[in-house]
């Protein structure tokens, strides 16, 4: 008896442990990531096994008692009851075979316990009937990703809503617009937040539409997508049953060889997630900058320093930026792994699964954290007004009336006047030259919120 077989015997000696020899071999062989396959993938896999057992039972390939026992155990796994028994390392060879075998063995053992003297359930003969890792694993991953993406879309929607509230709240506050980290032209603080809201809205829509790219599955294609060793009527019913069970709009691919050989759908979804993460990073960075200038106040969540009393740091923004960087790196890994598949299978689906699902988690949780943070942001109208009063670039608002040359001349006169009066502000200077009412109208929130200017008829 080998060491692995002895380990399996020891496992069997532990009351209630449903793992078997293939799981133990995989645990011995793969100790790389140092953590097991993600539980949400295992739970989705259970739904795949349930759909296959039901179809096999209805078609008479699997006895009614065995099919019912398998389905009942799959329901328990999908609910998280048996998470502790799925212990294979996240990074494994074999395109996910070890995960499939872990699932098969646990289901078989627990289903056998349900049947008792009425019969036994075998991992390959019954649980894996008419299946291969090569069709069940990517199907489970697509199902899992579709469910997770729906949650990420909701997080993006909540973030969009948080920004829209601030857009309305800050609509009447004039602030300094900036390009290339330098003052540009005046605009409203609400308009700044409107750009965040629009980006979050695009992310919400893109992620929601991801389902269309990831809902085509190869269930029934078995080893290479030809359906070898699976009956035709089973192939045509398996995906329909999984769609009913999961509530996800899955569809059987027209070309299962293609769906088995190519993982580009995961790379496409990763690209959309990468854009989401990039937007989150950019928004968090901009909010951090506006906090630095004093135009907005971030909620004081925790002490910012162990030595500097009263220091408050933009910690949520910093966490979101870090999460965004990691998510985008994981998305790049997904694309790289998708490109490394060979001929009829992608051997690197475990890396794709681990990276894609973690990227979804990071993006979703970052959006949730940022939305909660944004809801507590307050404006500093006095700081905004002071920065506008001192910003030389507000002269740009008068270009339609003055022209570029005259505006440039005014700025030169202002700079000269500042040589003798260092406290002179550009706004008061313009009021003295152009009139207080004209300046007030040009720098008003309503004027700055209009698209362009109205010509006199």
C-alpha positions in Angstrom: 0.0 0.0 0.0 1.4 3.4 -0.9 1.6 6.4 1.4 -1.3 8.0 -0.4 -3.5 4.9 -0.1 -2.6 4.7 3.6 -3.7 8.4 4.0 -6.9 7.6 2.2 -7.5 4.7 4.6 -6.9 7.0 7.5 -9.4 9.5 6.1 -12.0 6.7 5.7 -11.4 5.9 9.4 -12.4 9.3 10.4 -16.2 9.3 10.9 -18.1 11.3 8.3 -15.1 12.2 6.1 -16.3 11.6 2.5 -13.0 12.2 0.7 -11.4 9.4 -1.2 -8.2 8.2 -2.8 -8.2 10.6 -5.7 -8.6 13.6 -3.5 -5.8 12.4 -1.3 -3.5 11.9 -4.2 -4.2 15.4 -5.4 -3.6 16.8 -1.9 -0.2 15.1 -1.9 0.7 16.2 -5.5 -0.4 19.9 -5.3 0.7 22.0 -2.4 1.4 25.2 -4.4 -1.2 27.9 -3.7 -1.5 26.8 -0.1 -5.3 27.2 -0.2 -8.1 25.2 -1.6 -10.3 25.7 -4.6 -12.7 28.6 -4.0 -15.9 27.4 -2.4 -18.2 29.3 -4.8 -16.7 27.3 -7.7 -17.4 24.0 -5.8 -20.9 25.1 -5.1 -21.5 25.8 -8.8 -19.9 22.5 -9.6 -22.5 20.8 -7.4 -25.3 22.4 -9.5 -23.7 20.9 -12.6 -23.6 17.5 -11.0 -27.2 17.8 -9.9 -28.3 18.7 -13.5 -26.4 15.7 -14.9 -27.8 13.3 -12.3 -31.3 14.4 -13.0 -31.1 14.0 -16.7 -29.3 10.6 -16.4 -32.1 9.6 -14.0 -34.9 10.8 -16.2 -33.4 9.0 -19.2 -33.0 5.7 -17.3 -29.2 5.7 -17.2 -29.1 6.2 -13.4 -31.5 4.5 -10.9 -34.1 6.7 -9.4 -32.8 6.2 -5.8 -29.2 7.0 -6.8 -30.2 10.0 -8.8 -32.3 11.3 -5.9 -29.5 10.8 -3.4 -27.0 12.6 -5.6 -29.3 15.5 -6.1 -29.9 15.8 -2.4 -26.2 15.9 -1.6 -25.6 18.4 -4.4 -28.2 20.7 -2.9 -26.3 20.5 0.5 -23.0 21.3 -1.2 -24.5 24.2 -3.1 -25.8 25.6 0.2 -22.3 25.4 1.7 -23.0 22.5 4.1 -19.9 20.5 3.1 -17.4 23.2 2.3 -14.8 21.7 4.5 -14.4 18.5 2.4 -13.1 20.3 -0.7 -9.5 20.5 0.0 -7.6 20.2 -3.3 -5.1 23.0 -3.9 -6.3 25.9 -6.1 -3.4 25.5 -8.5 -3.4 22.0 -9.8 -2.5 20.3 -13.0 -4.9 18.4 -15.2 -7.3 21.2 -16.3 -9.3 20.8 -13.0 -9.5 17.0 -12.9 -8.6 16.9 -9.2 -11.4 19.3 -8.4 -13.8 17.1 -10.4 -12.6 14.0 -8.6 -12.9 15.7 -5.2 -16.5 16.7 -6.0 -17.3 13.2 -7.4 -15.9 11.4 -4.3 -17.6 13.6 -1.7 -21.0 13.4 -3.5 -20.6 9.6 -3.9 -19.7 9.0 -0.3 -22.5 11.2 1.1 -25.1 9.8 -1.3 -24.1 6.3 -0.3 -24.6 7.2 3.3 -28.1 8.4 2.4 -29.0 5.2 0.7 -27.6 3.0 3.5 -28.4 -0.7 2.8 -30.4 0.3 -0.3 -27.3 0.7 -2.4 -24.1 2.5 -3.0 -23.0 5.4 -5.3 -19.7 5.3 -7.1 -17.8 8.5 -8.0 -17.1 7.7 -11.7 -19.8 5.2 -12.5 -22.7 7.3 -11.1 -21.7 10.9 -10.2 -19.5 11.4 -13.2 -21.8 9.5 -15.6 -21.6 10.8 -19.2 -19.2 13.6 -18.1 -15.6 14.7 -18.3 -13.7 17.3 -16.4 -13.2 19.0 -19.7 -16.9 19.9 -20.0 -18.0 20.0 -16.4 -15.2 22.2 -15.0 -15.5 25.1 -17.5 -19.3 24.9 -17.3 -19.1 25.2 -13.5 -16.7 28.1 -13.8 -18.9 29.9 -16.2 -21.9 29.4 -14.0 -20.0 30.6 -11.0 -18.6 33.6 -12.8 -22.1 34.6 -14.1 -23.5 34.5 -10.6 -20.6 36.5 -9.2 -20.7 39.0 -12.0 -24.4 39.7 -11.3 -23.3 40.7 -7.8 -20.5 42.9 -9.1 -22.9 44.7 -11.4 -25.1 45.5 -8.3 -22.0 46.9 -6.5 -21.3 49.1 -9.6 -24.9 50.3 -9.5 -24.7 51.2 -5.9 -21.5 53.1 -6.5 -23.1 55.0 -9.4 -26.0 55.9 -7.1 -23.6 57.2 -4.4 -21.9 59.4 -7.0 -25.2 60.7 -8.4 -26.3 61.8 -5.0 -23.1 63.8 -4.5 -23.5 65.2 -8.1 -26.8 66.7 -7.0 -25.6 67.8 -3.6 -22.5 69.6 -4.9 -24.2 71.0 -8.1 -24.1 74.6 -6.8 -20.4 74.6 -5.6 -18.0 76.2 -8.0 -14.6 74.5 -8.0 -11.3 74.5 -9.9 -11.1 72.1 -12.8 -7.7 70.6 -13.4 -5.8 69.0 -16.3 -2.3 67.5 -15.9 -2.4 68.2 -12.2 -2.6 72.0 -12.9 -5.4 74.4 -12.7 -7.5 74.5 -15.8 -11.0 76.1 -15.9 -13.7 76.6 -13.3 -16.5 74.0 -13.1 -18.9 72.7 -10.4 -17.9 70.1 -7.9 -21.1 68.3 -8.9 -19.8 68.0 -12.4 -16.6 66.4 -11.2 -18.7 63.7 -9.4 -20.9 63.3 -12.4 -17.9 62.0 -14.3 -17.5 59.4 -11.6 -21.1 58.4 -11.9 -21.0 58.1 -15.6 -18.0 55.8 -15.5 -19.6 53.6 -12.8 -22.7 53.4 -14.9 -20.7 52.1 -17.9 -19.1 49.6 -15.6 -22.5 48.5 -14.4 -23.7 48.0 -17.9 -20.6 46.3 -19.2 -20.5 43.8 -16.3 -24.2 43.1 -16.6 -23.8 42.3 -20.3 -20.9 40.0 -19.5 -23.4 37.2 -19.0 -24.0 37.1 -22.7 -20.3 36.3 -23.2 -20.0 33.7 -20.5 -23.3 31.8 -20.6 -22.4 29.6 -23.5 -21.2 26.3 -22.1 -19.9 22.9 -23.4 -21.7 20.6 -21.0 -22.3 17.3 -22.8 -19.2 17.7 -25.0 -17.2 15.3 -22.7 -13.4 15.1 -23.4 -12.9 17.2 -26.5 -16.3 18.5 -27.4 -17.5 15.7 -29.6 -19.7 14.2 -27.0 -17.8 10.9 -27.2 -19.3 8.3 -24.7 -22.4 10.4 -23.9 -25.8 9.7 -25.4 -27.2 12.2 -27.7 -30.5 12.8 -25.8 -28.5 13.5 -22.6 -26.3 16.0 -24.4 -29.3 17.9 -25.6 -30.9 18.0 -22.2 -28.1 18.6 -19.7 -27.6 22.3 -20.3 -31.4 23.0 -20.3 -31.7 21.3 -16.9 -28.7 23.3 -15.5 -30.4 26.5 -16.7 -33.6 25.6 -14.9 -31.8 24.6 -11.7 -29.4 27.6 -11.5 -31.7 30.3 -12.9 -28.8 31.5 -15.1 -29.5 31.9 -18.8 -27.0 29.2 -19.9 -27.0 28.0 -23.5 -25.3 25.0 -25.1 -22.7 26.0 -27.5 -23.3 25.3 -31.2 -19.8 24.0 -31.6 -18.8 22.2 -28.4 -15.3 21.5 -29.8 -14.7 25.2 -29.9 -16.2 25.8 -26.4 -13.9 23.0 -25.0 -10.7 24.2 -26.7 -11.0 27.9 -26.3 -11.1 30.0 -23.1 -11.3 33.5 -24.8 -14.7 34.2 -23.1 -12.9 34.3 -19.8 -10.3 36.6 -21.2 -13.0 38.9 -22.6 -14.7 39.1 -19.2 -11.4 39.7 -17.6 -10.9 42.7 -19.9 -14.2 44.2 -18.8 -13.3 43.6 -15.2 -9.9 45.2 -15.8 -11.7 48.4 -17.1 -13.9 48.4 -14.0 -10.8 48.1 -11.7 -9.1 50.9 -13.6 -12.1 53.2 -13.1 -12.2 52.4 -9.4 -8.5 53.2 -9.1 -8.9 56.5 -11.0 -11.9 57.5 -8.9 -10.3 56.7 -5.6 -7.1 58.6 -6.7 -9.2 61.7 -7.7 -11.1 61.6 -4.4 -7.9 61.4 -2.5 -6.5 64.4 -4.4 -9.7 66.5 -3.7 -9.3 65.6 -0.1 -5.7 66.7 -0.2 -6.7 70.1 -1.6 -9.3 70.5 1.1 -12.2 70.8 -1.4 -13.9 67.8 0.1 -13.8 66.2 3.6 -13.5 62.4 3.9 -15.0 60.7 6.9 -12.5 60.1 9.7 -12.6 56.3 10.0 -9.5 55.6 12.1 -6.3 57.1 13.4 -4.0 57.9 10.6 -0.8 57.7 12.5 0.7 56.0 15.5 2.8 59.0 16.3 1.1 62.1 14.8 -2.0 63.0 16.8 -5.1 63.8 14.8 -3.8 62.7 11.5 -6.5 61.3 9.2 -5.5 59.5 6.0 -7.6 58.5 2.9 -7.3 54.8 3.8 -10.3 53.6 1.9 -9.1 55.2 -1.3 -5.7 53.7 -0.8 -7.2 50.3 -0.2 -9.3 50.6 -3.3 -6.3 51.6 -5.4 -4.3 48.6 -4.2 -7.2 46.3 -4.9 -7.6 47.7 -8.3 -4.0 47.1 -9.1 -4.2 43.5 -8.0 -7.5 42.9 -9.8 -6.0 44.2 -13.1 -2.9 42.0 -12.6 -5.2 39.0 -12.1 -7.1 39.9 -15.2 -3.9 39.9 -17.2 -3.2 36.4 -15.8 -6.5 35.2 -17.1 -5.7 36.4 -20.6 -2.2 34.8 -20.4 -3.6 31.5 -19.2 -6.3 31.6 -21.9 -3.6 32.0 -24.5 -1.7 29.0 -23.2 -4.3 26.3 -23.9 -3.2 23.7 -26.5 -5.3 22.1 -29.2 -8.5 20.6 -27.7 -8.2 21.8 -24.1 -7.0 24.5 -21.8 -4.8 23.0 -19.2 -4.7 26.2 -17.2 -8.3 26.5 -16.3 -7.5 26.3 -12.5 -5.4 29.5 -12.8 -8.1 31.1 -14.9 -10.7 30.2 -12.3 -8.7 31.3 -9.3 -7.6 34.6 -10.9 -11.0 35.5 -12.4 -13.0 34.8 -9.3 -10.6 36.7 -7.1 -10.6 39.7 -9.5 -14.5 39.7 -9.4 -14.3 39.7 -5.6 -11.8 42.5 -5.4 -13.7 44.7 -7.8 -17.1 44.1 -6.1 -15.8 44.7 -2.6 -13.9 47.7 -3.7 -17.0 49.2 -5.3 -19.0 48.5 -2.1 -16.4 50.1 0.1 -16.1 53.1 -2.1 -19.8 53.6 -2.3 -20.1 53.6 1.5 -17.2 56.0 1.7 -18.6 58.4 -0.9 -21.9 58.6 0.9 -20.1 60.2 3.8 -18.1 62.7 1.8 -18.8 66.4 2.6 -17.8 69.4 0.5 -15.8 72.4 1.8 -17.5 75.2 -0.1 -15.4 77.9 1.5 -12.2 76.2 0.4 -13.6 75.7 -3.1 -14.5 79.4 -3.3 -11.1 80.5 -2.0 -9.3 78.3 -4.6 -11.5 79.7 -7.4 -10.9 83.3 -6.3 -7.1 82.8 -6.5 -7.1 80.7 -9.7 -5.7 82.6 -12.7 -7.3 80.3 -15.1 -10.8 81.6 -14.4 -10.0 84.2 -17.0 -10.7 81.5 -19.6 -14.5 82.0 -18.9 -14.2 85.4 -20.5 -12.7 84.3 -23.8 -15.9 84.7 -25.8 -16.2 88.3 -24.7 -12.5 89.3 -24.7 -10.7 87.1 -27.1 -7.4 85.3 -26.4 -5.1 88.2 -26.8 -7.1 90.6 -24.5 -7.4 87.8 -21.9 -3.7 87.2 -22.0 -3.0 90.9 -21.6 -5.3 91.0 -18.6 -3.3 88.2 -17.0 -0.1 90.1 -17.6 -1.5 93.1 -15.9 -2.7 91.0 -13.0 0.8 89.5 -12.6 2.3 93.0 -12.6 -0.2 94.2 -10.0 0.7 91.2 -7.8 4.2 92.4 -7.7 3.2 95.3 -5.5 0.1 93.7 -3.9 0.8 90.1 -3.0 -2.7 89.6 -1.5 -4.5 90.5 -4.8 -6.8 87.8 -6.0 -7.6 87.2 -9.7 -11.4 87.4 -9.1 -11.2 90.8 -7.4 -8.9 92.0 -10.1 -11.3 90.9 -12.9 -14.2 92.5 -11.0 -12.3 95.8 -11.0 -11.7 95.6 -14.7 -14.9 93.9 -16.1 -17.5 94.6 -13.4 -18.6 92.6 -10.4 -21.9 91.5 -12.0 -20.2 90.3 -15.2 -17.8 88.2 -13.2 -20.5 86.8 -11.0 -22.5 85.7 -14.0 -19.6 84.1 -15.8 -18.4 82.1 -12.7 -21.9 81.1 -11.6 -22.9 77.4 -11.2 -25.6 77.8 -13.8 -23.2 79.3 -16.4 -20.5 76.8 -15.8 -23.0 73.9 -16.0 -24.2 74.9 -19.5 -22.7 73.1 -22.5 -20.9 75.9 -24.2 -22.1 79.6 -24.3 -25.0 81.2 -26.0 -24.3 83.7 -28.8 -26.2 87.0 -28.9 -28.7 86.9 -31.7 
